[in-house]
Every structure is written in structure tokens, then in C-alpha cells.
């Protein structure tokens, strides 16, 4: 009798958890591809409480967004593992000039095992369209 109650209770719990999972906002999900695309407005909001590593992957270097932590060419993620966070659940935002190179880079980061990757679609071009300036590192 106890075994039946235990099994029934466990089944009910699993059904409830599965049902509740269908109501989790999509924002919490890293998407089907393993990363989330974000807009300029979402990026601006995230910058208010910056708690992520911001990576510019555009080559050649054509400037960067304020707050950029790293410059890693989009096609050299593997060769720059030592620059990336050691924790695979570190929050990472990636951008380039238009989004094409960063799209490749975020997919690579996901394949490398990173689980909290965000792709700033439109990148520097979208940033400038919003009237915001790029920064340039002195040589």
C-alpha cells in the first residue's frame, strides 16, 4: 500500500513539474540553439547591471562597445580558450559589427560547453543606429 501511494505521489509530482515547465517564460530558456539573441534595447538594459563577459569578435578591429572585456576573433575561439571564463555557466555576451561573425562565435561557444551565451544581434552597427558611440583602443 505504501509503495502504491509513493508511486502515485511521485507520478503526480512529475506530471505537475512537467506541466509547470510549459509556463516558464522563454526568456529563461537559452533557446533551441543553446544561446539567446538579444536586441539593442535588451543589451542596453543588461548593461545597467553588467554581470557578464562582453566579447567583441569582429575582424578586423573596427572599434568596440563600451564595457567590452575581450577581443577574440570569431574564427579563433578554440585558440583563445585561456581568455574565456573557466566556468562553463559564466554569462557571456558576444557581438561583432553586424551579427554575422558573432553568430558563428556563439555557436562555437555553445559547442565548447558554455551554457549562458547571448548574441547581440546587429552589434556595433545597431548600437550606432541608436545614436551611441563606439570606443577605440589606442595602439
Secondary structure, DSSP 4 states (H G I P E B T S, - for coil): -HHHHHHHHHHHHHHHHHHHHTTS-GGGS--TTSEEEE-HHHHHHHHTT--SEEEE--SS---B-TT--EE--GGGTGGGGGGS-SSTT-EEEEE-SSSHHHHHHHHHHHHTT-SEEEEETTHHHHHHHTTPPPB----
